[in-house]
Amino acid sequence: MTDRRRFLAGLGAACAGLALARPGLATDGGRLLTASDVHVKGYPTVAAVEWLGETLARETDGRVRLRQYHSGQLGRESEAIDMARFGAIDLTRVYTGGLNNPFPLTQALCLPYVFDSVAHLRRAIDGEVGAAVLAGFAQRDLVGLAVYDCGARCFYNTQRALDVPRDLHGLKLRVPPSDIFIRLLRDLGANPTPLAYGEVFSALETRLIDGAENNIRSFHSSRHFEAAGFWSQSEHSYAPDVLLMSRRSFESLRADDRERLLDAARRSVAVMRQAWDTSEQAARDAAQAHGVAFNTVDTAAFRAAAEPLLRDYLASPELASLHRRIRDLA
């Protein structure tokens, strides 16, 4: 908590003029980068950034190092984004759903039923689509380093199995702070409730909400399966995560170290995917062993209910162009 208060105080200073401050220095005069993640130690994105730090330290002979604060030690993702923008921290891993409003190109990755599978998603984010989204962060003082895919997002709740959209009617479900997800839940008949990721478990326990939507790995690592006994395999979104860096911090590095960082970040994607692919089934097995009931859904019915939302967003020429490129890779 002390670390969090100190860094949030740093954010206030950043907003007041952090651009005049110097980059973080290690005690030996090298560069110490700070990274944040709301996920727990061992989570695939946390492991990937840990590997990134080890790689940088090795390839720069210890001149550039990284200290990671996982498990939400430095606050919510929305706070981390602003801290990175203003240079109070150097790197942060965030979910694209929380970036939709300030960075419109991320909407193309979050729209419902845009991707058919994890393989389809990976083809898109490894190519021109991913490059375009990462480049879009430059408009607000961030550098997009990598896109980390994180499986299919599905619904889970405390009340009942969800087979068709009408089964969501009346349920109060947590969504990230994204207009897309809020609209989607409303179109499906649920009551969307924007909450920070770290507040979901207590909200489930106290019945403030009836459920949420996320990937199976997060469902397990956050221990939401202990409170929500129904998982419905809707696969309504494959919205990925991104690794971002403060532009100010990035530009303060030596030119050769910037290249090393970009290269290591790209390579960290494979590290993240290996950790993800080897742990996803284990997460599902653990939830099932705990007694969570899993069911498939009427995918055609869910797709039809989401179609008006998709049509409205694709009225944007930029999003329509990205969407076409994504679908061409299906």
Residue frames as qw, qx, qy, qz and C-alpha x, y, z in Angstrom:
[[0.000, 0.885, 0.466, 0.000, 0.00, 0.00, 0.00],
 [0.329, -0.742, 0.112, 0.574, 2.94, 2.32, 0.72],
 [0.368, -0.066, 0.608, 0.701, 4.23, 1.80, -2.82],
 [0.160, 0.637, 0.676, 0.335, 0.81, 2.55, -4.23],
 [0.149, -0.919, -0.269, 0.247, 0.40, 5.77, -2.25],
 [0.382, -0.565, 0.307, 0.664, 3.87, 6.91, -3.23],
 [0.303, 0.109, 0.679, 0.660, 3.27, 6.26, -6.94],
 [0.060, 0.771, 0.608, 0.180, -0.18, 7.82, -6.94],
 [0.239, -0.857, -0.063, 0.453, 1.33, 10.87, -5.29],
 [0.386, -0.284, 0.519, 0.707, 3.86, 10.79, -8.10],
 [0.254, 0.523, 0.697, 0.420, 1.02, 10.87, -10.60],
 [0.072, -0.924, -0.338, 0.162, -0.26, 14.06, -9.04],
 [0.332, -0.671, 0.285, 0.599, 3.18, 15.55, -9.42],
 [0.414, 0.104, 0.689, 0.585, 3.25, 14.33, -13.01],
 [0.170, 0.767, 0.585, 0.203, 0.06, 16.13, -13.86],
 [0.188, -0.937, -0.098, 0.276, 1.54, 19.29, -12.39],
 [0.302, 0.889, -0.337, -0.074, 4.67, 19.16, -14.51],
 [0.850, -0.316, 0.392, 0.154, 6.56, 15.89, -14.32],
 [0.752, 0.618, 0.038, 0.226, 8.05, 16.58, -17.72],
 [0.085, 0.881, -0.375, 0.276, 10.78, 18.53, -15.88],
 [0.743, -0.515, 0.419, -0.090, 11.80, 15.56, -13.72],
 [0.155, 0.569, -0.782, -0.202, 14.74, 13.26, -14.48],
 [0.815, 0.037, -0.516, -0.260, 14.39, 9.58, -15.41],
 [0.827, -0.524, 0.158, -0.129, 14.73, 6.94, -12.68],
 [0.381, 0.647, -0.642, 0.153, 18.31, 5.96, -11.94],
 [0.903, -0.250, -0.332, 0.110, 19.62, 2.84, -10.27],
 [0.542, -0.812, 0.121, 0.179, 22.11, 3.28, -7.42],
 [0.690, -0.216, 0.406, 0.558, 24.99, 2.36, -9.73],
 [0.051, 0.525, -0.266, -0.807, 24.05, 5.03, -12.27],
 [0.071, 0.138, 0.873, 0.462, 22.23, 2.64, -14.61],
 [0.434, -0.122, -0.194, -0.871, 18.60, 2.93, -15.62],
 [0.111, 0.168, 0.929, -0.311, 15.85, 1.31, -13.54],
 [0.370, -0.175, -0.456, -0.790, 12.49, 1.01, -15.31],
 [0.327, 0.076, 0.727, -0.598, 9.26, 0.49, -13.39],
 [0.346, -0.103, -0.725, -0.586, 6.41, -1.65, -14.72],
 [0.445, -0.011, 0.558, -0.700, 2.90, -2.35, -13.42],
 [0.412, -0.103, -0.794, -0.436, 0.23, -5.02, -13.89],
 [0.616, -0.318, 0.216, -0.688, -3.02, -5.75, -12.04],
 [0.918, 0.007, -0.358, -0.169, -2.53, -9.51, -12.49],
 [0.752, -0.604, 0.264, -0.021, -0.84, -11.75, -9.95],
 [0.104, -0.638, 0.738, 0.193, 2.71, -13.06, -10.02],
 [0.412, -0.031, 0.904, 0.114, 2.95, -15.99, -12.41],
 [0.571, 0.664, 0.368, -0.313, 0.18, -14.73, -14.70],
 [0.759, 0.322, 0.350, 0.445, 1.36, -14.98, -18.35],
 [0.265, 0.880, 0.051, 0.390, 1.64, -11.22, -18.93],
 [0.468, -0.841, 0.267, -0.041, 3.48, -10.77, -15.63],
 [0.836, -0.202, 0.405, 0.311, 5.85, -13.60, -16.57],
 [0.641, 0.590, 0.247, 0.424, 6.44, -12.06, -20.01],
 [0.031, 0.943, -0.107, 0.314, 7.38, -8.65, -18.60],
 [0.688, -0.632, 0.346, 0.088, 9.57, -10.33, -16.00],
 [0.825, 0.135, 0.364, 0.410, 11.37, -12.08, -18.87],
 [0.369, 0.843, 0.112, 0.375, 11.63, -8.74, -20.66],
 [0.312, -0.913, 0.237, -0.118, 13.38, -7.23, -17.66],
 [0.796, -0.362, 0.425, 0.235, 15.79, -10.14, -17.36],
 [0.731, 0.447, 0.318, 0.405, 16.58, -9.91, -21.07],
 [0.161, 0.939, -0.022, 0.303, 17.25, -6.17, -20.93],
 [0.525, -0.781, 0.338, 0.017, 19.52, -6.57, -17.92],
 [0.830, -0.113, 0.444, 0.319, 21.48, -9.32, -19.65],
 [0.630, 0.559, 0.316, 0.436, 21.77, -7.61, -23.02],
 [0.094, 0.913, -0.072, 0.390, 22.84, -4.26, -21.51],
 [0.576, 0.150, -0.581, 0.555, 25.20, -5.80, -18.93],
 [0.368, -0.534, -0.614, 0.449, 22.92, -4.53, -16.18],
 [0.129, 0.016, 0.035, 0.991, 22.81, -0.95, -17.43],
 [0.503, -0.164, -0.181, -0.829, 19.00, -1.13, -18.01],
 [0.086, -0.108, -0.957, 0.256, 16.93, -3.06, -15.50],
 [0.453, -0.365, -0.380, -0.719, 13.25, -3.39, -14.74],
 [0.073, 0.048, 0.810, -0.580, 11.28, -3.65, -11.50],
 [0.364, -0.312, -0.640, -0.601, 7.73, -4.94, -11.86],
 [0.291, 0.000, 0.596, -0.749, 4.85, -4.25, -9.48],
 [0.306, -0.190, -0.832, -0.422, 2.21, -6.92, -10.07],
 [0.260, -0.464, -0.820, 0.214, -1.14, -7.68, -8.37],
 [0.085, -0.838, -0.368, -0.394, -2.38, -4.11, -8.68],
 [0.579, -0.409, -0.306, 0.636, 0.20, -2.76, -6.23],
 [0.195, -0.132, 0.093, 0.967, 0.26, 0.56, -8.08],
 [0.382, 0.369, 0.259, -0.806, -3.49, 0.85, -8.53],
 [0.703, 0.480, 0.477, -0.218, -6.04, 0.29, -11.26],
 [0.618, 0.242, 0.488, 0.567, -5.30, 0.00, -14.95],
 [0.177, 0.895, 0.293, 0.287, -6.87, 3.41, -15.61],
 [0.380, -0.897, 0.156, 0.160, -4.47, 4.93, -13.09],
 [0.705, -0.259, 0.460, 0.475, -1.51, 3.08, -14.60],
 [0.526, 0.603, 0.410, 0.437, -2.29, 4.44, -18.07],
 [0.005, -0.979, -0.049, -0.196, -2.15, 8.01, -16.81],
 [0.596, -0.701, 0.305, 0.247, 0.97, 7.33, -14.75],
 [0.712, 0.053, 0.469, 0.519, 2.70, 6.02, -17.86],
 [0.354, 0.807, 0.311, 0.356, 1.52, 8.94, -19.99],
 [0.130, -0.967, 0.095, -0.197, 3.03, 11.41, -17.55],
 [0.519, 0.541, -0.562, 0.349, 6.17, 9.42, -16.81],
 [0.543, -0.583, 0.409, -0.444, 5.40, 8.47, -13.20],
 [0.784, -0.163, 0.595, 0.066, 5.98, 4.85, -14.23],
 [0.024, -0.480, 0.649, 0.590, 7.73, 3.54, -17.31],
 [0.303, 0.017, -0.837, -0.455, 5.74, 0.52, -18.53],
 [0.528, 0.043, 0.576, -0.623, 2.29, -0.92, -17.94],
 [0.061, -0.112, -0.926, -0.355, 0.31, -3.87, -19.23],
 [0.399, 0.236, 0.365, -0.807, -3.35, -2.99, -19.75],
 [0.421, 0.382, 0.822, 0.042, -6.46, -4.52, -21.29],
 [0.122, 0.146, 0.457, 0.869, -7.54, -2.95, -24.59],
 [0.182, -0.680, -0.683, -0.197, -11.16, -2.70, -23.43],
 [0.351, -0.766, -0.286, 0.457, -10.11, 0.00, -21.00],
 [0.317, -0.337, 0.303, 0.833, -8.40, 1.92, -23.81],
 [0.329, 0.527, 0.708, 0.335, -11.28, 2.12, -26.27],
 [0.038, 0.935, 0.337, -0.109, -12.38, 5.66, -25.49],
 [0.179, -0.851, 0.247, 0.428, -9.01, 7.49, -25.49],
 [0.124, -0.417, 0.757, 0.487, -7.51, 5.29, -28.24],
 [0.729, 0.320, 0.115, -0.594, -10.27, 4.57, -30.81],
 [0.537, 0.433, -0.676, -0.259, -8.22, 2.16, -32.94],
 [0.084, -0.181, 0.933, -0.301, -8.27, -0.35, -30.06],
 [0.660, 0.177, 0.323, -0.655, -12.03, -0.65, -30.63],
 [0.676, 0.388, -0.501, -0.377, -11.35, -2.80, -33.70],
 [0.329, 0.243, -0.893, 0.190, -9.83, -5.47, -31.44],
 [0.168, 0.042, 0.743, -0.647, -12.69, -5.37, -28.93],
 [0.595, 0.097, -0.170, -0.780, -15.78, -5.47, -31.11],
 [0.714, -0.075, 0.624, -0.307, -17.92, -8.59, -30.60],
 [0.824, 0.260, 0.502, 0.030, -17.44, -11.62, -32.82],
 [0.323, 0.851, -0.331, -0.248, -14.70, -10.02, -34.91],
 [0.088, 0.516, -0.851, -0.040, -12.27, -12.91, -34.34],
 [0.854, -0.015, -0.365, -0.370, -13.10, -16.55, -34.91],
 [0.928, -0.218, -0.220, 0.207, -10.36, -18.08, -32.77],
 [0.511, -0.747, 0.215, 0.366, -7.11, -17.44, -30.94],
 [0.632, 0.018, 0.496, 0.595, -5.22, -18.39, -34.12],
 [0.268, 0.764, 0.415, 0.415, -7.20, -15.79, -36.08],
 [0.288, -0.954, -0.044, 0.068, -6.48, -13.14, -33.45],
 [0.629, -0.511, 0.337, 0.479, -2.78, -13.91, -33.47],
 [0.560, 0.351, 0.472, 0.584, -2.57, -13.61, -37.25],
 [0.078, 0.901, 0.290, 0.314, -4.11, -10.14, -37.00],
 [0.383, -0.918, 0.080, 0.065, -2.13, -8.72, -34.11],
 [0.717, -0.315, 0.375, 0.496, 1.16, -10.11, -35.41],
 [0.497, 0.363, 0.471, 0.632, 0.75, -8.21, -38.67],
 [0.120, 0.380, 0.184, 0.898, -0.47, -4.89, -40.02],
 [0.457, -0.702, -0.401, -0.370, -3.52, -4.69, -37.75],
 [0.705, -0.555, -0.253, 0.362, -1.46, -4.99, -34.58],
 [0.503, 0.020, 0.051, 0.862, 1.13, -2.54, -35.91],
 [0.056, -0.569, -0.312, -0.759, -1.56, 0.05, -36.68],
 [0.580, -0.729, -0.335, -0.138, -3.07, -0.22, -33.20],
 [0.709, -0.387, -0.139, 0.573, 0.33, 0.06, -31.50],
 [0.354, 0.245, 0.154, 0.889, 1.24, 3.11, -33.60],
 [0.218, -0.724, -0.408, -0.511, -1.97, 4.81, -32.48],
 [0.608, -0.654, -0.337, 0.298, -0.73, 5.18, -28.91],
 [0.508, 0.053, 0.003, 0.859, 1.82, 7.79, -29.98],
 [0.053, -0.664, -0.318, -0.675, -0.93, 10.42, -30.18],
 [0.528, -0.780, -0.050, -0.332, -1.09, 10.54, -26.36],
 [0.077, -0.769, 0.574, -0.271, 2.53, 10.23, -25.23],
 [0.808, -0.252, 0.519, -0.119, 2.74, 6.44, -25.16],
 [0.269, 0.485, -0.764, -0.330, 4.79, 3.89, -27.07],
 [0.930, -0.005, 0.094, -0.354, 3.05, 0.63, -27.98],
 [0.159, -0.582, 0.794, 0.078, 5.55, -2.16, -27.37],
 [0.092, 0.048, -0.981, -0.164, 3.58, -5.38, -27.81],
 [0.698, -0.149, -0.110, -0.691, 0.13, -6.93, -28.05],
 [0.085, -0.160, 0.954, -0.237, -0.48, -9.87, -25.71],
 [0.589, -0.198, -0.521, -0.585, -3.43, -12.05, -26.69],
 [0.199, -0.196, 0.750, -0.599, -5.47, -13.43, -23.80],
 [0.075, 0.209, 0.975, -0.019, -7.96, -15.97, -25.05],
 [0.223, -0.488, -0.600, -0.593, -11.72, -15.81, -25.48],
 [0.181, -0.091, 0.460, -0.865, -13.82, -13.70, -23.16],
 [0.387, -0.347, -0.807, -0.281, -16.95, -15.43, -21.87],
 [0.451, -0.560, 0.035, -0.694, -19.70, -14.80, -19.33],
 [0.451, -0.120, -0.828, 0.311, -19.76, -16.16, -15.79],
 [0.378, -0.488, 0.023, -0.786, -22.28, -15.56, -13.03],
 [0.136, -0.162, 0.818, -0.535, -23.74, -16.71, -9.73],
 [0.599, 0.144, 0.289, -0.733, -27.29, -17.43, -10.92],
 [0.830, 0.313, 0.416, -0.201, -27.71, -19.71, -13.94],
 [0.539, 0.000, 0.616, 0.575, -26.36, -21.12, -17.18],
 [0.298, 0.662, -0.038, -0.686, -26.65, -18.72, -20.12],
 [0.610, 0.203, 0.715, 0.275, -27.75, -20.39, -23.36],
 [0.294, 0.642, 0.455, 0.542, -29.28, -17.51, -25.34],
 [0.157, 0.354, -0.125, 0.914, -29.20, -13.73, -24.90],
 [0.507, -0.589, -0.217, -0.592, -32.53, -13.60, -23.05],
 [0.800, -0.349, -0.430, 0.233, -30.90, -15.59, -20.24],
 [0.434, 0.090, -0.254, 0.860, -28.86, -12.48, -19.43],
 [0.226, -0.652, -0.273, -0.671, -31.96, -10.37, -18.82],
 [0.606, -0.746, -0.109, -0.252, -31.93, -8.85, -15.37],
 [0.852, -0.226, -0.130, 0.453, -28.37, -9.91, -14.53],
 [0.083, -0.980, 0.175, 0.045, -26.03, -7.24, -13.22],
 [0.917, 0.100, 0.077, 0.378, -22.69, -7.96, -14.88],
 [0.346, -0.751, 0.216, 0.520, -19.34, -6.24, -14.48],
 [0.712, 0.612, 0.159, 0.305, -17.78, -4.78, -17.61],
 [0.539, -0.154, 0.010, 0.828, -14.54, -2.85, -18.18],
 [0.082, 0.733, 0.196, -0.647, -14.88, 0.94, -18.62],
 [0.150, -0.098, 0.671, 0.719, -15.54, 0.67, -22.34],
 [0.520, 0.287, 0.051, -0.803, -18.53, 1.96, -24.29],
 [0.510, 0.199, -0.738, -0.394, -18.39, -1.15, -26.48],
 [0.278, -0.077, -0.932, 0.221, -18.82, -3.57, -23.58],
 [0.224, 0.257, 0.511, -0.789, -21.44, -1.42, -21.88],
 [0.551, 0.293, -0.234, -0.745, -23.46, -1.26, -25.10],
 [0.441, 0.135, -0.862, -0.211, -23.01, -4.98, -25.77],
 [0.068, -0.152, -0.881, 0.443, -24.35, -5.96, -22.35],
 [0.373, 0.328, 0.289, -0.818, -27.33, -3.66, -22.75],
 [0.542, 0.287, -0.494, -0.616, -28.09, -5.08, -26.20],
 [0.398, 0.037, -0.917, -0.004, -27.99, -8.56, -24.69],
 [0.573, -0.577, -0.413, -0.410, -30.46, -7.52, -21.99],
 [0.668, -0.310, -0.466, 0.491, -28.12, -7.42, -18.99],
 [0.201, -0.976, -0.063, -0.047, -27.39, -4.50, -16.66],
 [0.705, 0.374, -0.262, 0.542, -23.74, -3.51, -17.29],
 [0.507, -0.859, -0.024, 0.069, -21.78, -2.37, -14.25],
 [0.547, 0.647, -0.352, 0.398, -18.35, -0.83, -14.92],
 [0.699, -0.700, 0.142, 0.018, -15.93, -1.82, -12.16],
 [0.107, 0.735, -0.669, -0.002, -12.17, -2.01, -11.78],
 [0.730, 0.163, -0.661, -0.061, -10.81, -5.54, -12.16],
 [0.270, 0.179, -0.763, 0.560, -9.61, -5.63, -8.55],
 [0.398, -0.077, 0.391, -0.826, -13.10, -4.90, -7.22],
 [0.645, 0.017, -0.537, -0.542, -14.88, -7.80, -8.94],
 [0.448, -0.048, -0.871, 0.194, -14.28, -10.56, -6.37],
 [0.008, 0.190, 0.624, -0.758, -15.72, -8.61, -3.44],
 [0.459, 0.145, -0.106, -0.870, -18.60, -7.41, -5.64],
 [0.606, -0.011, -0.728, -0.321, -19.45, -11.04, -6.46],
 [0.335, -0.107, -0.831, 0.431, -19.21, -12.10, -2.83],
 [0.094, 0.268, 0.469, -0.836, -21.44, -9.29, -1.60],
 [0.311, 0.554, 0.764, 0.110, -23.89, -9.74, -4.49],
 [0.066, 0.652, -0.036, -0.754, -23.29, -6.21, -5.70],
 [0.454, 0.429, -0.526, -0.577, -23.07, -7.87, -9.11],
 [0.924, 0.036, 0.261, -0.278, -24.30, -11.21, -10.43],
 [0.880, 0.094, 0.323, 0.335, -21.35, -11.91, -12.66],
 [0.056, -0.774, 0.347, 0.526, -18.85, -10.63, -15.19],
 [0.871, 0.488, 0.040, 0.042, -17.09, -11.51, -18.43],
 [0.157, -0.797, 0.565, 0.141, -13.44, -12.39, -18.86],
 [0.632, 0.389, -0.661, -0.111, -11.07, -15.09, -20.05],
 [0.900, -0.297, -0.314, -0.061, -10.71, -18.41, -18.25],
 [0.641, 0.153, -0.413, 0.629, -7.18, -17.67, -17.04],
 [0.065, -0.378, 0.249, -0.889, -8.28, -14.49, -15.27],
 [0.743, -0.388, -0.230, -0.495, -11.40, -16.24, -13.95],
 [0.883, -0.184, -0.378, 0.210, -9.06, -18.67, -12.22],
 [0.524, 0.184, -0.343, 0.758, -6.16, -16.43, -11.11],
 [0.201, -0.411, 0.123, -0.880, -8.55, -13.86, -9.61],
 [0.024, -0.117, -0.925, 0.361, -10.39, -16.70, -7.83],
 [0.477, 0.043, -0.043, -0.877, -13.71, -15.49, -9.20],
 [0.578, -0.035, -0.759, -0.297, -14.61, -19.16, -9.66],
 [0.206, -0.126, -0.816, 0.526, -15.01, -19.38, -5.88],
 [0.232, 0.329, 0.396, -0.825, -17.96, -16.97, -6.05],
 [0.594, 0.394, -0.177, -0.678, -19.45, -17.57, -9.52],
 [0.595, -0.109, 0.794, -0.061, -20.60, -21.11, -10.24],
 [0.699, 0.554, 0.452, -0.026, -21.67, -20.77, -13.89],
 [0.180, -0.497, 0.488, 0.694, -19.39, -20.31, -16.91],
 [0.678, 0.594, 0.403, -0.158, -21.00, -19.87, -20.34],
 [0.551, -0.177, 0.493, 0.650, -18.68, -20.25, -23.34],
 [0.383, 0.834, 0.296, -0.265, -19.92, -17.24, -25.32],
 [0.611, -0.049, 0.363, 0.702, -16.53, -16.27, -26.80],
 [0.234, 0.897, 0.374, -0.035, -18.06, -12.87, -27.54],
 [0.157, 0.955, -0.247, 0.041, -14.69, -11.11, -27.63],
 [0.891, 0.004, -0.095, 0.443, -11.00, -11.90, -28.02],
 [0.037, 0.962, -0.104, 0.251, -9.92, -8.41, -26.96],
 [0.803, 0.098, -0.346, 0.475, -6.19, -8.60, -26.16],
 [0.474, -0.798, -0.063, 0.368, -3.84, -6.78, -23.79],
 [0.542, 0.735, -0.113, 0.391, -1.11, -4.31, -24.72],
 [0.674, -0.417, -0.126, 0.597, 2.24, -3.43, -23.21],
 [0.207, 0.915, 0.135, 0.318, 2.72, 0.34, -23.19],
 [0.635, -0.217, -0.177, 0.720, 5.60, 2.61, -22.29],
 [0.065, -0.895, -0.138, 0.420, 5.87, 6.26, -21.43],
 [0.641, 0.693, 0.062, 0.324, 7.17, 8.09, -24.50],
 [0.114, -0.919, 0.312, -0.214, 9.21, 10.33, -22.25],
 [0.714, -0.476, 0.513, 0.030, 10.87, 7.30, -20.64],
 [0.864, 0.315, 0.328, 0.216, 11.41, 5.61, -23.99],
 [0.463, 0.826, -0.035, 0.320, 13.06, 8.66, -25.54],
 [0.330, -0.862, 0.366, -0.122, 15.33, 9.10, -22.52],
 [0.883, -0.189, 0.387, 0.187, 17.03, 5.77, -23.28],
 [0.175, -0.508, 0.610, 0.582, 20.09, 5.52, -25.48],
 [0.620, 0.400, -0.323, -0.592, 19.22, 4.83, -29.12],
 [0.411, 0.241, -0.875, -0.086, 20.73, 1.33, -29.00],
 [0.103, 0.076, 0.855, -0.503, 18.84, 0.55, -25.78],
 [0.572, 0.308, 0.144, -0.747, 15.57, 1.67, -27.38],
 [0.618, 0.330, -0.598, -0.389, 16.18, -0.87, -30.15],
 [0.205, 0.125, -0.940, 0.243, 16.99, -3.57, -27.60],
 [0.333, 0.162, 0.606, -0.704, 13.80, -2.78, -25.71],
 [0.652, 0.339, -0.126, -0.667, 11.62, -2.91, -28.83],
 [0.536, 0.293, -0.770, -0.182, 13.18, -6.19, -29.92],
 [0.067, 0.046, -0.903, 0.421, 12.86, -7.77, -26.47],
 [0.484, 0.204, 0.382, -0.760, 9.23, -6.64, -26.19],
 [0.686, 0.312, -0.397, -0.524, 8.44, -8.31, -29.52],
 [0.451, 0.208, -0.865, 0.066, 10.14, -11.50, -28.35],
 [0.197, -0.062, 0.727, -0.655, 8.26, -11.41, -25.05],
 [0.700, 0.105, -0.096, -0.700, 5.03, -12.13, -26.95],
 [0.707, 0.159, -0.680, -0.117, 6.19, -15.72, -27.55],
 [0.179, 0.125, -0.793, 0.569, 7.04, -16.05, -23.85],
 [0.454, 0.029, 0.344, -0.821, 3.57, -14.84, -22.89],
 [0.759, 0.153, -0.324, -0.544, 1.87, -17.20, -25.36],
 [0.536, 0.156, -0.821, 0.122, 3.77, -20.23, -24.16],
 [0.031, -0.013, 0.719, -0.694, 2.79, -19.47, -20.57],
 [0.571, 0.114, 0.098, -0.807, -0.80, -18.87, -21.66],
 [0.722, 0.183, -0.530, -0.405, -1.17, -21.99, -23.77],
 [0.473, 0.100, -0.840, 0.246, 0.26, -24.25, -21.09],
 [0.001, 0.074, 0.681, -0.728, -1.90, -22.86, -18.27],
 [0.465, -0.048, -0.171, -0.867, -5.29, -22.20, -19.88],
 [0.704, -0.151, -0.633, -0.285, -6.56, -25.78, -19.65],
 [0.421, -0.092, -0.722, 0.542, -5.24, -26.09, -16.11],
 [0.174, -0.006, 0.267, -0.948, -7.31, -23.04, -15.15],
 [0.650, -0.083, -0.358, -0.665, -10.43, -24.59, -16.66],
 [0.657, -0.087, -0.746, 0.070, -9.76, -27.92, -14.91],
 [0.211, -0.033, -0.620, 0.755, -9.33, -26.18, -11.56],
 [0.397, -0.032, 0.072, -0.914, -12.62, -24.29, -11.94],
 [0.727, -0.070, -0.527, -0.436, -14.44, -27.47, -12.90],
 [0.536, -0.047, -0.766, 0.351, -12.93, -29.32, -9.95],
 [0.032, 0.008, 0.461, -0.887, -14.27, -26.57, -7.71],
 [0.239, 0.473, 0.807, -0.259, -17.78, -27.26, -9.06],
 [0.239, 0.485, -0.127, -0.831, -18.22, -24.56, -11.70],
 [0.651, 0.424, 0.629, -0.040, -20.78, -25.63, -14.33],
 [0.082, -0.380, 0.492, 0.779, -19.62, -25.06, -17.91],
 [0.580, 0.527, 0.611, -0.112, -21.98, -24.79, -20.87],
 [0.289, 0.112, 0.501, 0.808, -21.87, -23.85, -24.54],
 [0.261, 0.531, 0.302, -0.748, -24.18, -21.13, -25.88],
 [0.576, 0.642, 0.492, 0.118, -26.27, -20.53, -28.99],
 [0.416, -0.309, 0.221, 0.826, -23.51, -18.60, -30.74],
 [0.146, 0.419, 0.581, 0.682, -25.72, -17.64, -33.69],
 [0.249, -0.832, -0.487, -0.089, -28.21, -15.98, -31.33],
 [0.466, -0.682, -0.045, 0.562, -25.47, -14.03, -29.58],
 [0.380, -0.019, 0.427, 0.821, -23.95, -12.94, -32.89],
 [0.020, 0.629, 0.592, 0.503, -27.34, -11.71, -34.10],
 [0.353, -0.854, -0.353, 0.147, -27.90, -9.73, -30.91],
 [0.479, -0.560, 0.136, 0.663, -24.49, -8.07, -31.27],
 [0.504, 0.393, 0.502, 0.582, -24.93, -7.20, -34.96],
 [0.049, 0.939, 0.272, 0.205, -26.48, -3.71, -34.46],
 [0.468, -0.807, 0.179, 0.311, -23.53, -2.67, -32.27],
 [0.634, -0.124, 0.501, 0.576, -21.04, -3.93, -34.83],
 [0.377, 0.655, 0.487, 0.439, -22.85, -2.16, -37.66],
 [0.132, -0.982, -0.135, -0.005, -22.86, 1.16, -35.78],
 [0.519, -0.681, 0.319, 0.406, -19.13, 1.06, -35.00],
 [0.602, 0.058, 0.570, 0.556, -18.19, 0.07, -38.53],
 [0.274, 0.912, 0.297, 0.076, -19.71, 3.32, -39.76],
 [0.261, -0.853, 0.322, 0.318, -16.26, 4.71, -38.87],
 [0.717, 0.633, -0.286, -0.056, -14.02, 4.41, -41.99],
 [0.060, 0.642, -0.731, 0.225, -10.92, 3.73, -39.88],
 [0.572, -0.180, 0.724, -0.342, -12.58, 0.91, -37.93],
 [0.854, 0.403, 0.157, -0.288, -14.18, -0.48, -41.07],
 [0.519, 0.686, -0.510, -0.004, -10.77, -0.65, -42.73],
 [0.136, -0.460, 0.828, -0.289, -9.21, -2.49, -39.78],
 [0.734, 0.056, 0.531, -0.420, -12.22, -4.79, -39.58],
 [0.808, 0.524, -0.143, -0.227, -11.87, -5.75, -43.24],
 [0.330, 0.615, -0.703, 0.137, -8.21, -6.58, -42.72],
 [0.411, -0.279, 0.766, -0.408, -9.09, -8.68, -39.69],
 [0.817, 0.234, 0.364, -0.380, -11.81, -10.59, -41.49],
 [0.650, 0.625, -0.403, -0.158, -9.53, -11.18, -44.49],
 [0.121, 0.500, -0.826, 0.229, -7.31, -13.17, -42.13],
 [0.750, -0.164, 0.396, -0.504, -10.13, -15.41, -40.85]]
